[in-house]
Structures are given as structure tokens and as C-alpha cells.
């Protein structure tokens, strides 16, 4: 089995480090507290596992083969990202009227985890990443199921390793955001980034 590990790992590295909706969600929660950042990262990783499993079993390929199904997935993903973006912007505006040092604490760990999960599950770009990246590295002469499972596991592990770097690195950001004015700017950047991502998916 001759998997093209070099090109695959290089492409994976680029995909992992380029910020996406999951990066915005994880850093925003980690800036509130490390626990929330880890929960968001765990949810995001589980979302990747869903796509990895679907790609391995061929379910994602089936969705792409049926244009109407892909359109539904895309519409749901865009709506969810846009909703999160508007929610963050609304809360950023409300936080501006609160006292110094006021930081919004998430309602529950379960809510943070589910947001991380849904952010990746409902992101069609994640699904298409698995469908386009994995086949290019696979050996046509070897068992496709085994290769898909192995490459998917490496991809998910790559993202998980990235969160191990990102979440602890956000601690300094938490101190910086103790100032409500800086917090407001940060929240607006996060909300705006999610809306921009939703727009880019919608017009792609």
C-alpha cells in the first residue's frame, strides 16, 4: 500500500492552520476560560470524526453525488454559521453596556460542546475536504476502506493536535480581553468572521 504521505500531510497542515469557523469558536470560548476552550475543541473534533466516518463509509460521496442533498447540507450550514455570527455580535453589543471586566460565561459545558460539534458537522467545506483530500493520497491498487480509515484518522489527529497548541495559547488573550472595550472588538471580529465564512460558503 503506497499512500502519498508527503503531499497529503502538507495539504493537511495548510488546511489545519488556516482559520475556519471552528477556530473562531474555540478561540472565543478559550478566551473566556480554558475549560470552555477544551470543550469547544472536543466538540469540533467529534464533528470531524462524524465526517471522517461518513467519508470512510462512502456516505459523504453519496451526498455530493445528489445535488439536492448537498444543497440542503450547505443551506443548513450557512444558516447555522450566520445565526452564530449574529448571536455573537448581539452579545458583543450588550457587553459594551456592562461594567468593566464583565465576561459572558457560557450557559453550560454541554452547550459549548454541541456548538463545536455542530460547527463542523454542518460545515460542507469539512465534508468536501475529506472527499477531495483523501482520494488523492490513496493507492488505487490497495483496499480503499482501509486507506480511507487510516487517512481519516490522521486528519482528525492533526486537528486534535492543533487544538492542543491553540487552547493553551489563548490564555494571554484572556488577560488582554479583561478590558471590556477590547472584548467588544474581539467579539465583533469573531461574529463578523463567522458571517463572512457563511457568506463565502453560500456563494461558493
C-alpha positions as CSV (number, residue, x, y, z in Angstrom):
1,X,0.0,0.0,0.0
2,X,1.7,3.2,-1.3
3,X,-0.1,6.2,0.2
4,X,1.2,9.6,-0.9
5,X,2.0,10.7,2.6
6,X,4.1,13.7,1.7
7,X,1.5,15.7,-0.4
8,X,-1.3,14.5,2.0
9,X,0.4,15.8,5.2
10,X,1.5,19.0,3.5
11,X,-2.1,19.7,2.3
12,X,-3.4,18.7,5.7
13,X,-1.1,21.1,7.5
14,X,-2.3,24.0,5.4
15,X,-6.0,23.1,6.0
16,X,-5.5,22.7,9.7
17,X,-3.8,26.0,10.4
18,X,-6.0,28.2,8.1
19,X,-8.7,29.6,10.4
20,X,-12.2,28.4,9.9
21,X,-15.5,28.6,11.9
22,X,-14.2,26.0,14.4
23,X,-11.1,28.1,15.1
24,X,-13.3,31.2,15.8
25,X,-15.5,29.2,18.1
26,X,-12.6,27.5,20.0
27,X,-10.6,30.7,20.5
28,X,-13.6,32.7,21.6
29,X,-14.5,30.2,24.2
30,X,-10.9,29.7,25.3
31,X,-10.6,33.4,25.8
32,X,-13.4,33.1,28.4
33,X,-11.8,30.1,30.1
34,X,-9.6,27.2,29.3
35,X,-12.3,24.7,30.2
36,X,-14.7,26.2,27.6
37,X,-12.0,26.2,25.0
38,X,-11.3,22.5,25.6
39,X,-15.0,21.7,25.4
40,X,-15.4,23.6,22.1
41,X,-12.3,21.8,20.7
42,X,-13.6,18.4,21.8
43,X,-16.9,19.1,20.1
44,X,-15.2,20.2,16.9
45,X,-13.0,17.1,16.9
46,X,-16.1,14.9,17.4
47,X,-17.6,16.7,14.4
48,X,-14.6,15.8,12.3
49,X,-15.0,12.2,13.4
50,X,-18.5,12.3,12.1
51,X,-17.3,13.5,8.7
52,X,-14.3,11.0,8.8
53,X,-16.7,8.1,9.4
54,X,-19.1,9.2,6.7
55,X,-16.3,9.6,4.2
56,X,-14.9,6.2,5.1
57,X,-18.3,4.6,4.6
58,X,-19.0,6.5,1.4
59,X,-22.0,8.4,2.8
60,X,-20.4,11.8,2.1
61,X,-19.7,10.8,-1.5
62,X,-23.4,9.9,-1.8
63,X,-24.5,13.3,-0.6
64,X,-22.2,15.0,-3.1
65,X,-23.5,12.8,-5.9
66,X,-27.0,14.1,-5.2
67,X,-27.0,17.8,-5.8
68,X,-30.2,18.4,-3.9
69,X,-28.8,16.7,-0.8
70,X,-25.6,18.8,-0.9
71,X,-27.7,21.9,-1.3
72,X,-29.7,21.1,1.8
73,X,-26.4,20.5,3.8
74,X,-25.0,23.7,2.5
75,X,-28.1,25.7,3.4
76,X,-28.2,24.4,6.9
77,X,-24.5,25.0,7.4
78,X,-24.8,28.6,6.2
79,X,-27.8,29.3,8.3
80,X,-26.1,27.9,11.4
81,X,-22.9,29.9,10.9
82,X,-24.9,33.1,10.2
83,X,-27.0,32.5,13.3
84,X,-23.9,32.1,15.5
85,X,-22.3,35.2,14.0
86,X,-25.4,37.3,14.7
87,X,-25.6,35.9,18.2
88,X,-22.0,36.9,19.0
89,X,-22.5,40.4,17.5
90,X,-25.6,40.9,19.6
91,X,-23.9,39.8,22.8
92,X,-20.9,42.0,22.0
93,X,-23.2,45.0,21.8
94,X,-24.8,44.1,25.1
95,X,-21.4,43.5,26.8
96,X,-20.5,47.1,25.9
97,X,-23.1,48.4,28.3
98,X,-21.9,46.2,31.2
99,X,-19.3,47.0,33.8
100,X,-15.5,46.7,33.4
101,X,-14.3,43.1,33.5
102,X,-17.7,41.7,32.6
103,X,-17.2,38.4,30.8
104,X,-20.0,36.3,29.5
105,X,-19.8,32.7,30.8
106,X,-21.3,30.0,28.6
107,X,-24.6,28.6,29.8
108,X,-23.2,25.0,30.2
109,X,-20.4,22.8,29.0
110,X,-22.8,20.7,27.1
111,X,-23.9,23.8,25.1
112,X,-20.3,24.7,24.2
113,X,-19.5,21.1,23.2
114,X,-22.6,20.9,21.0
115,X,-21.8,24.2,19.3
116,X,-18.3,22.8,18.5
117,X,-19.8,19.6,17.2
118,X,-22.5,21.3,15.0
119,X,-20.0,23.9,13.7
120,X,-18.0,21.1,12.0
121,X,-20.9,18.7,11.3
122,X,-22.9,21.4,9.5
123,X,-19.9,22.8,7.6
124,X,-20.0,21.4,4.0
125,X,-16.4,22.5,3.4
126,X,-15.2,20.0,6.0
127,X,-17.1,17.2,4.2
128,X,-15.7,18.2,0.9
129,X,-12.2,18.4,2.4
130,X,-12.3,14.7,3.3
131,X,-13.8,13.8,-0.1
132,X,-11.1,15.7,-2.1
133,X,-8.0,15.2,0.1
134,X,-8.3,11.6,0.9
135,X,-8.7,10.1,-2.6
136,X,-5.7,12.0,-3.9
137,X,-3.4,10.3,-1.4
138,X,-4.8,6.7,-1.8
139,X,-3.2,3.8,-3.6
140,X,-5.6,2.7,-6.4
141,X,-4.3,-0.9,-6.0
142,X,-5.0,-1.2,-2.3
143,X,-8.2,-1.6,-0.2
144,X,-10.0,1.8,-0.3
145,X,-11.8,1.3,3.0
146,X,-8.6,0.6,5.0
147,X,-6.8,3.6,3.4
148,X,-9.8,5.9,3.9
149,X,-10.0,4.9,7.6
150,X,-6.2,5.4,8.1
151,X,-6.1,8.8,6.3
152,X,-9.2,10.0,8.1
153,X,-7.7,9.0,11.5
154,X,-4.5,11.0,10.7
155,X,-6.6,14.0,9.6
156,X,-8.6,14.1,12.8
157,X,-5.5,13.6,14.9
158,X,-3.9,16.5,13.1
159,X,-6.8,18.8,14.1
160,X,-6.8,17.5,17.6
161,X,-3.0,18.2,17.9
162,X,-3.7,21.8,16.6
163,X,-6.2,22.4,19.4
164,X,-3.6,21.2,21.9
165,X,-1.5,24.1,20.8
166,X,-4.3,26.7,20.3
167,X,-6.2,26.4,23.5
168,X,-3.3,27.0,25.9
169,X,-2.0,29.8,23.7
170,X,-5.2,31.7,24.2
171,X,-4.6,32.3,27.9
172,X,-2.7,35.5,27.2
173,X,-5.7,36.7,25.2
174,X,-8.0,36.2,28.2
175,X,-5.9,38.7,30.2
176,X,-5.9,41.1,27.2
177,X,-9.7,40.9,27.0
178,X,-10.2,41.8,30.6
179,X,-10.8,45.3,29.2
180,X,-14.4,45.4,28.0
181,X,-13.6,47.6,25.1
182,X,-11.0,45.1,23.8
183,X,-13.5,42.3,24.5
184,X,-16.1,44.1,22.4
185,X,-13.7,44.4,19.5
186,X,-12.7,40.8,19.7
187,X,-16.3,39.6,19.9
188,X,-17.2,41.7,16.9
189,X,-14.3,40.3,14.9
190,X,-15.4,36.8,15.8
191,X,-19.0,37.5,14.8
192,X,-18.0,39.2,11.6
193,X,-15.7,36.3,10.7
194,X,-18.5,33.8,11.1
195,X,-20.8,35.9,8.9
196,X,-18.0,36.2,6.3
197,X,-17.5,32.5,6.3
198,X,-21.2,31.8,6.0
199,X,-21.3,34.2,3.0
200,X,-18.3,32.6,1.4
201,X,-19.9,29.1,1.7
202,X,-23.2,30.5,0.3
203,X,-21.7,32.0,-2.8
204,X,-19.2,29.2,-3.4
